[in-house]
Structures are given as C-alpha cells and as structure tokens.
C-alpha cells in the first residue's frame, strides 16, 4: 500500500529518488503515466495491468479518449541502484515539474507533483476537511 507524502529534488538530468517505502510496492520496473490534475501517476506493473483491463472495458468515444490519454501517455521506468528514476522530458513538461517535487502515496499508485502545484492544490478550499467530510457523506463513507 502506497501512503504518505515525501519531498525530493529532481536533478538536471531528470532523476528523482523514489521514496524507499514505495520501492517494494512499485517494484524495480513500474509504469509512469500522465495523470489528472497536472501530476504523474506511478503504478506497479501488476496495478497497471489491472488498470489497463478496466480501460479496455470502456466503450464509445469517451472510452477511446480515456484510453488514448493513458496509453499514449505511459512509459515503463526502471529504478536504478541508487533508488532513482529518470522522468522523461515530455512527462516533466506535462506535469510542469521543477526541481522540487512531492511524491504521494495514493493507495494503489504514487503521484508525482511539482511542489508549488501540490501546495496550491492542497490550499484550495475543495481540499479542506469540511469539503472532504461532505464528499465522504455523499459517497456513503
């Protein structure tokens, strides 16, 4: 299970250290994809395969758009001996990544955010505890 919030710096070659607590769950090779909210998603190969199966069941033009977004915006990554991964330039550009990053655990995936974008996102009123409580109630939690 991927949980927590970790702050890391990306070097000039696009390398970032993956939190040690995430490495076992993600595995030595994992799938990096463009995500929603201007961040990147990281899935273990097993989790990606499950997600892929769900995407393949989607029908119609919306299903086609979603598949194109995720499959064209995905790549396999390998964690090096120092626990780092290279984030490809097009992924850095998509997510607007600068030097300072936040890597989050979101249960079955990790998310990689630019630190400033993450701080802006969590300062938004829709991320406050009252809004979350309302969303939980609407979802029956």
C-alpha positions as CSV (number, residue, x, y, z in Angstrom):
1,X,0.0,0.0,0.0
2,X,1.4,3.4,-1.0
3,X,0.7,6.1,1.6
4,X,2.5,9.3,2.7
5,X,3.9,12.5,1.4
6,X,7.6,12.8,0.5
7,X,9.7,15.7,-0.7
8,X,12.5,15.1,-3.1
9,X,14.6,17.2,-5.5
10,X,14.9,16.3,-9.2
11,X,18.4,16.8,-10.7
12,X,19.3,18.4,-14.0
13,X,19.1,15.0,-15.8
14,X,15.5,14.5,-14.6
15,X,16.4,11.9,-12.0
16,X,14.5,11.8,-8.7
17,X,14.8,9.4,-5.8
18,X,11.8,7.2,-5.2
19,X,10.9,7.0,-1.5
20,X,12.3,3.8,-0.1
21,X,8.9,2.9,1.3
22,X,7.5,2.9,-2.2
23,X,10.2,0.9,-3.9
24,X,8.9,-2.5,-2.8
25,X,5.3,-1.8,-3.8
26,X,6.3,-0.3,-7.2
27,X,8.9,-2.9,-8.0
28,X,12.2,-2.4,-9.9
29,X,10.2,-1.6,-13.0
30,X,7.0,0.3,-13.0
31,X,4.7,2.3,-15.3
32,X,4.7,6.1,-15.2
33,X,1.8,7.8,-16.9
34,X,0.4,11.2,-17.3
35,X,-2.2,11.8,-14.6
36,X,-5.0,14.1,-13.9
37,X,-4.6,17.5,-12.1
38,X,-1.2,18.1,-13.8
39,X,0.7,15.3,-12.0
40,X,2.1,12.0,-12.9
41,X,0.9,8.5,-11.8
42,X,3.2,5.6,-11.0
43,X,1.8,2.1,-11.0
44,X,3.4,-1.2,-10.2
45,X,3.3,-3.4,-13.3
46,X,0.6,-5.5,-11.6
47,X,-1.6,-2.5,-10.8
48,X,-1.1,-1.1,-14.3
49,X,-2.3,-4.4,-15.8
50,X,-5.5,-4.2,-13.7
51,X,-6.0,-0.5,-14.6
52,X,-5.4,-1.4,-18.3
53,X,-8.1,-4.1,-18.1
54,X,-10.6,-1.6,-16.7
55,X,-9.7,0.9,-19.5
56,X,-10.3,-1.8,-22.2
57,X,-13.9,-2.3,-21.0
58,X,-14.8,1.4,-21.6
59,X,-16.9,1.8,-24.7
60,X,-17.7,4.7,-27.0
61,X,-15.9,7.9,-27.8
62,X,-15.3,8.7,-24.1
63,X,-13.6,5.3,-23.6
64,X,-11.5,5.9,-26.7
65,X,-10.4,9.3,-25.3
66,X,-9.5,7.9,-21.9
67,X,-7.5,5.0,-23.5
68,X,-5.6,7.4,-25.8
69,X,-4.8,9.7,-22.9
70,X,-3.4,7.0,-20.6
71,X,-1.8,4.6,-23.1
72,X,-0.1,7.2,-25.2
73,X,1.0,9.0,-22.0
74,X,2.6,6.0,-20.3
75,X,6.1,4.5,-20.2
76,X,8.0,1.9,-18.3
77,X,10.6,3.1,-15.9
78,X,13.4,1.3,-14.0
79,X,14.6,2.3,-10.6
80,X,18.5,2.4,-10.6
81,X,20.8,1.1,-8.0
82,X,20.6,4.5,-6.1
83,X,16.8,4.3,-5.9
84,X,16.3,6.9,-8.6
85,X,14.2,7.0,-11.7
86,X,14.6,9.3,-14.8
87,X,11.4,11.2,-15.6
88,X,11.4,11.7,-19.4
89,X,11.4,15.3,-20.6
90,X,7.8,15.1,-22.1
91,X,6.5,13.9,-18.7
92,X,8.3,16.7,-16.9
93,X,6.8,19.2,-19.3
94,X,3.3,17.8,-19.0
95,X,3.3,18.0,-15.2
96,X,5.2,21.3,-15.1
97,X,7.9,19.7,-12.9
98,X,10.7,21.9,-11.5
99,X,13.4,20.9,-9.1
100,X,11.3,20.5,-6.0
101,X,8.8,17.6,-6.1
102,X,6.3,15.9,-3.9
103,X,5.7,12.2,-4.2
104,X,2.5,11.0,-2.7
105,X,1.1,7.6,-1.9
106,X,-2.5,7.2,-3.1
107,X,-3.1,3.5,-2.1
108,X,-2.6,1.6,-5.4
109,X,-0.4,4.3,-7.1
110,X,2.0,7.0,-6.4
111,X,1.6,10.6,-7.7
112,X,4.5,12.9,-8.6
113,X,3.7,16.6,-8.3
114,X,5.6,19.8,-8.7
115,X,5.9,21.1,-5.1
116,X,4.4,24.5,-5.9
117,X,1.4,22.9,-7.7
118,X,0.8,20.5,-4.9
119,X,0.9,23.3,-2.3
120,X,-1.6,25.3,-4.5
121,X,-3.8,22.2,-4.8
122,X,-4.0,21.5,-1.1
123,X,-4.6,25.1,-0.2
124,X,-7.7,25.1,-2.4
125,X,-10.9,25.2,-0.4
126,X,-12.1,22.0,-2.0
127,X,-9.3,20.1,-0.2
128,X,-10.3,21.3,3.3
129,X,-11.6,18.9,5.9
130,X,-15.2,20.1,5.7
131,X,-15.3,19.6,1.9
132,X,-13.7,16.1,2.3
133,X,-16.3,15.3,5.0
134,X,-19.1,16.4,2.7
135,X,-17.7,14.2,-0.1
136,X,-17.4,11.2,2.2
137,X,-21.0,11.7,3.2
138,X,-22.2,11.9,-0.4
139,X,-20.3,8.7,-1.2
140,X,-21.7,6.9,1.9
141,X,-18.5,6.7,3.9
